[in-house]
Amino acid sequence: MFRPIDSAGRNTSVGRNIAGSIELRVGDRAVLTPDLWDDVVDLWCYVATMIGDFVSGRPVVETYFPDQPIRLELSVVTDRLVAVTVEAGTERRRAVAARWDLLQELCTAGIAFFDRLAEIGASDDYAGARRILEESRSRDFA
């Protein structure tokens, strides 16, 4: 099974392709769970791009996991609410969250992930994705 990136030790041979998952709960609803795994570095890069597009005003954004037929979507419900939808095969998970809370949490978690990658010596070609998350986190979502 996967282990939290925080528990990984420094390893200069760590490459970019790391199998893992992003976990996301909205209230008591598990939207992203460890069974929905992929190359977690690429996945966070895809999520960062998606968030950047969403905070730039696109009302619906989606991405697919790098190597799995799993779709992740963010869509505006109201000015203050956003729906998170995950489709994996015939399974569909959907939850509605406060826009500001969700985007802040996703940005903060992604930045922490990329920072931890740098600490353990992983490839550093994700700086653009980290920058998107930083810029998105600094926006006013209210």
Secondary structure, 3 states (H helix, E strand, C coil): CCCCHHHCCCCCCCCCCCEECCCEEECCEEEECCCCCEEHHHHHHHHHHHHHHHHCCCCEEEEECCCCCEEEEEEECCCCEEEEEEEECCEEEEEEEEHHHHHHHHHHHHHHHHHHHHHCCCCCCCHHHHHHHHHHHCCCCC
